[in-house]
Amino acid sequence: MEKRINVFAKGMNSLKPLFEMGSYLHNSTLGKELIELIDFRVSQINKCAYCLDMHSKEARAAGETEQRLFGLSAWREAPYYSEKERAALSWAEAVTAAEVPDSVYDEVKAVFTEQEIIDLTMAVTAINTWNRINLAFPPQVGTYKVGMFG
């Protein structure tokens, strides 16, 4: 594959709002651990190797277990996710697929506040955007270091 634009070197002005959104979300009541779980799951769906590398490292640094990361693609059958995590994962998958039925909304509404649902939606749309940027302009997979982007 031909080397593509280094979006982190050439596009920082364009990326700045995404970094600011990430900062906001990591300070929200959702918590870094849940956001990393969502980021990892959405990155699995979108097949973004760079983001999977990044979010597996960030999740592990935040205390996430390997078992839960390894089982995340089959979270519905795995017993080790909380009700809140299950609702968030269901919401993340639905928003990523651009099909959000009332049943999924009802599930997330039962365990999250209205502000948290908005923040959760922003987290899902943010990682979807990052996945697409990194698929369009692939950085070198495996080079991410925990905390690299703040």
C-alpha positions, 0 to 999 in steps of 0.5 A: 500500500502506498504511504498515505497522509500522516493525519497527525502531522498534517491535520491537527487543526482538523483533529483538535475538536475530536481531542477536545471531545475525548477530554470532555468524555473522559471527565464525564460521569460515564467513566474512563473504564466504560468509555474504553470498553465502548471504544474497543467494541466499536473498533472491533465492529469497524475493524480498526487495528490501530484503535484496537491496539490503542484501546486495549492498552488504555483499557488494561492500564485502567484495570480492565481484564484480559478476559473481558477484552477477549470476550467482548465480541461475544458480550451477550453470552459472557457473564462478566459484564454489568447491566450498565455495561450491557446497556452501553454495549447494546447502545454502541452497537445500535448507534454504530449500525445506524439502527436504534430501536426503541427497545435499545433506547428503553434498555439504556434509559433504564440505567443512564441519565439523559445527560449520560445517554447524550454523552454515551452517544457522543462517545460512540460517534467519536470512536466511529469517527476516529475509526474512519480517520485511522482507516483512511490514513492508517498509522503504524499499528502497534506503536501506541503508548498508553497516555500518548494523546493525553 
